[in-house]
Amino acid sequence: MTPAYRLARSLVLLAAVAGCTALPTVREADFDRPLFELAGRVAVQYGAEGASARLTWRHGAASDDLLISSPLGQGIARLTRRGGEVQLVTSDATTHRAADAESLTEQVLGWRLPLAGLPDWVQGRPDPARPAELARDASGRATELRQDRWRIEYQEYEGERPSRLRLTRDDLEIRLVVDQWMVTP
C-alpha cells in the first residue's frame, strides 16, 4: 500500500465516521500548564493526495493535545502526548499508541507530523537541541528554517507570531494558518 493511498484512505475513513462517535476529552488534571495554545487550519498534501482540516493545539512542556476536526467542526482525530507516550484516537474510538508522534502518524495517517520540532517552529525559531539553518528578514523575523530535513517557510506574521507557515519534506507539504494564538507568560 503506497503512502499516498494510505493518506487518502485514512482521511476518507476518518471523515466518514467523524459524526459517529465523540472523541474523548482531555481532563485538565492530565495536562501540564500550557505554554501556548493555538487554533487554525491545516492542509496536507502528500504526493498526489491532499486533505484539509481545522486544528486546535494546546502545548505544554510535558504534554500536547491536538484536536483535528473537519471544516464543519466534527472531531476527526485527537493526538495527545504525555511524557514518553503518544496516543492517537480516531473518531471511531480506535486508539493507537507509540513512543513518538512521527512514527504514529506515519503508521495511522500515512504521513509524519513533526511534533518534536513543531512547538519551536510555529513560534519562528529552531529547536535549540538540534542543528538548524535560519534566515531572517530585516526586522529579525524568521523567513525560512531548515531543520531535521524539514524546510519551514514563514509566509505571514500577525504581530510577532507566525500566522502562515509552509512545511515541506520530501513529497509531503503541510500548510498551517494560525487564526488564534494564546501564549502563557
N, C-alpha and C positions, 0 to 999 in steps of 0.2 A: 504494500500500500504506500503510495507516494505521500510525502509530507503535504503537498497541496491538496490532495484528495482528503487526507485526514483533517486538515483545517476546514475545508468546506463541509465535510460530513459532520464534524463535531459542532460547528456553528449552526448548521441547519438543525441538528438534533437538539441542541441547547435552546434554540429559538422556538422550535416546535413544542417543547414541553414547558416553556417559560411560564405559562399561565397555570400549569397543572399543580405545582407544589410551591409553597413559600420557602424561600431559603432561610436557614436558621439565622437568628440574630446573634450578634456578639454581645455577651454580657460585659458590662462595664468593668466588672471585677477581673475579667480575663485580659484586660488591656492595660498596658502601662501608659503613663502620661504622654499624650500625643505631642510630637514635635511640630507636626503640621498636619493639616487636613486639606484636601483639595477635591473639587468636583469639576468634571469636564466631560469631554467627548474623545473617543479614541477610534482610529481607523487602522485596520491591519491589512496589509497586502503581502501575501506570501506566494511567490510565483505568479500564476495567473488568477489566483483566488483572492478574495477580499471580503471584509466584513467591517461593520461599524457598530459602536455601542456607546452607552453612557458609562461613566466611571466615577465612583466616589472612593476616596482612599484616605485612610487615617494611618499615619506612620508614627511609630514610637521607636525608642532605642532598641527595644527587645521584641517588638511586635508590629505587625501590619494587618490591616483589614481592607481588602479591595473588593468592592461590590461592582460587578459588571451587569448592566441592565440593558434591555432593549431600548431603542429610541423612545418607546412609549412608557418606559419606567418599570417594566416587568423584570424581576431578577432572573438573570441567566446563569450566573455563577458567582460564588464568593470564594476568594482566595485569602487565607489567613496564615500568618506566620507567628509562632510563639516560640521564642528561643531557637532551638535546633530543629523544629518540625514545621513543615509547611503542609497545609491541607487545602484541597480544592473541592468544594461541594457544588454539584450541578443542580439545576432546578428540578431534576427528577430524584433528588435526595441521594444520589450516588456520591460517596466520599472517596477521594483519592488522597494518598499521603506520600511524602518524600522528604528528603533532608534539605532540598533546595527548590526554589520556585522555578528555576530554569529547566531542570530535568522534568519536573512535574508538569509544567505547561507544555513542554515538548511532547511528553507522553500522552497527555489528555487532549490537548488542542492542536498539536502538530507543529507548534512554533514556540520559541523560547521567549519568555518575558524576563528581561534582565533586572529582576528585583534587587540583586546585590548592589548594583551601581545606581539604579534609578532614583533613590532618595536624594542623592547628591546632584545627579544630572538635571532633575526637574528644577533644582534651585540655581542652575547655571554654574556649577562647579564640578570638578572631577572628584572621584572617590580618592581621598588622600592616601589610602593604603596601597594604591597600585599606580604604575607609570601611566602618564597621560600626556597628550599634546592639546594645548588650549590656545585658541585665537580669540582676541578681544577687539572690540571697536574702540574708537577714540575716547568714549566715555567710560571705558573699563568693563563693559558688559561682555559676557561670553557670546561669541558668534558661532564658533564651531569647536567641538570637543571630540577627540578620538581616544577611546579607552576600551580595553578588552575586546578589540576587533569591532567595536561599535563606533559609528560616526553619528554624533548628535549635532544637529543644526538648530540654532536658536533663531527662529524666524520672526518672532514678535515678543515684546515685553509689555506688561501692564505695570507701570511704575518700575520698581527694581526687580520684580519677579518675572521669569519667563512665562509667557502665556500661550505660545505656539511653538512646538518642538517637532522635529522630524528625526527619528532614529532609524538607522539602516545598518544592516549586517548581512552579507551575502545576498540572498534574494528575498529577505524579509524587510519590510518597511512598516514602522509604527508611527503614526501621526497622532500627536496629543494636543488638544486645545484645552487649556485650563480656563474654566469660566469663573471659578471662585477659589481663592486662597484663604486659609485661616492658619496663621502661624502662632505658635505658643512662644511667648518671650522666655 
